[in-house]
Amino acid sequence: MEKHSDAFNITELFYSSAGKHPSKTALHYRDHAITFSALEQQVKDYAQYLLSKGISKAIG
């Protein structure tokens, strides 16, 4: 797959937004909303859970 100079990494974009706007709403669904800060913590918690189960990033 060819890489483009204007390509971005969604993970980096998410963490950048979370750092710049921690108290702003990241996701909104019906009557539920979650801030970037809370979502970032949930992402980190879930990543740690997956690692504890032996699931890691695939290389390939």
DOLO-765639 format. One record per atom (N, C-alpha, C): x, y, z; residue in three letters. Coordinates in steps of 0.05 Angstrom, whole numbers, plus 32768, in hexadecimal, padded with zeros to 4 digits. Example, Ala and Ser with C-alpha at 12.3 -4.5 7.8 and 13.67 -1.06 7.14 Angstrom:
2
81087F8E809CALA80F67FA6809CALA81087FBE809CALA81017FD3808ESER81117FEB808FSER81028001809DSER
This chain:
60
80117FE88000MET800080008000MET801280198000MET800B802B7FEFGLU801B80437FECGLU801480578002GLU80288064800ELYS802380788022LYS802380948015LYS801180A5801EHIS801080C08013HIS801A80D38028HIS802680E9801ESER803180FD8031SER801C810A8042SER8003810B8038ASP7FEE81188047ASP7FDE81048058ASP7FE880EC805AALA7FDA80D7806BALA7FDE80DE8089ALA7FCB80D58099PHE7FCD80DA80B5PHE7FC880C080C4PHE7FD080C080DDASN7FCC80A980EEASN7FB580AF8100ASN7FA0809F80FFILE7F8880A5810FILE7F8E80A4812DILE7FA080938135THR7FA780918152THR7FB480AB815BTHR7FC780B5814BGLU7FD480CE8152GLU7FC180E58152GLU7FAE80E5813FLEU7F9A80FA813ELEU7F8880F98157LEU7F8080E2815FPHE7F6F80DF8177PHE7F7E80E98190PHE7F9780E08194TYR7FA580E881ACTYR7FAC810681ACTYR7FB181118195SER7FB5812D8192SER7F9C813D819ASER7F8581348190SER7F6C81428197SER7F66813F81B4SER7F6B812881BFALA7F66812381DCALA7F77813581EDALA7F90813981E5GLY7FA2814B81F3GLY7F9A816881F1GLY7F91817081DALYS7F89818C81D6LYS7F6E819381E1LYS7F5C818081E1HIS7F40818581E9HIS7F35817081FCHIS7F41816C8213PRO7F3981558224PRO7F1C8157822EPRO7F11816F8232SER7EF68171823DSER7EE181748227SER7EE88174820ELYS7ED5817681F8LYS7EC9815A81F2LYS7EB1815A81E7THR7EA4814181E0THR7EB2813481C9THR7EBA811B81CCALA7EC7810B81B7ALA7EB280FC81A7ALA7E9F80F081B6LEU7E8980E081A9LEU7E6F80E781B6LEU7E5A80E781A6HIS7E3F80ED81AFHIS7E2D80D981A1HIS7E1D80CA81B1TYR7E0A80B881A5TYR7DF180B981B6TYR7DDB80C081A9ARG7DC180C481B7ARG7DC580D681CFARG7DC080CC81E7ASP7DC380DD81FEASP7DDD80D8820EASP7DF080CB8201HIS7E0A80C6820DHIS7E2080D68200HIS7E3280E08210ALA7E4980EF8205ALA7E6180E78216ALA7E7880E88209ILE7E9180E18217ILE7EA680F5820EILE7EB680FF8221THR7ECB8112821BTHR7EE381048210THR7EF581148204PHE7F0E810981FAPHE7F1E80FC8210PHE7F1E81098227SER7F2D80FF823ESER7F2380E48247SER7F0980E1824AALA7EFD80C88253ALA7F0180B2823EALA7EFE80BA8224LEU7F0180A6820FLEU7F1E809D820ELEU7F3180AF8211GLU7F4D80A88211GLU7F5380948227GLU7F488098823FGLN7F4C80868255GLN7F40806B824FGLN7F28806A8243GLN7F1C8050823CGLN7F2D80428227GLN7F3880508214VAL7F4980448200VAL7F628037820DVAL7F6E8046821FLYS7F86803C822DLYS7F7F8024823ELYS7F698025824CASP7F61800F825DASP7F5C7FF6824CASP7F4E7FF98236TYR7F487FE28225TYR7F627FD78218TYR7F747FE88210ALA7F8D7FDF8205ALA7F9D7FCF821AALA7F9C7FD88233GLN7FAA7FCA8248GLN7F9D7FAF824DGLN7F827FAE824CTYR7F747F95824FTYR7F7C7F818239TYR7F7C7F8A8220LEU7F847F78820ALEU7FA07F6E820DLEU7FB27F7F8215LEU7FCE7F77821ALEU7FCF7F628230LEU7FBF7F658245SER7FBF7F52825BSER7FB57F378253SER7FA57F36823DLYS7F9B7F1D8232LYS7FAD7F11821CLYS7FC47F1E8218GLY7FD77F148204GLY7FD27F1D81E8GLY7FC07F3081E5ILE7FB97F3B81CAILE7FCA7F5381C5ILE7FD97F5381AFSER7FEA7F6A81A9SER7FE77F72818CSER7FF47F878186LYS7FF37F92816ALYS7FFF7F7F8157LYS7FF07F7A8141ALA7FFB7F68812CALA800F7F77811BALA80247F698114ILE80397F748103ILE80377F6680E8ILE80357F7680D4GLY80347F6980BAGLY802E7F7A80A3GLY
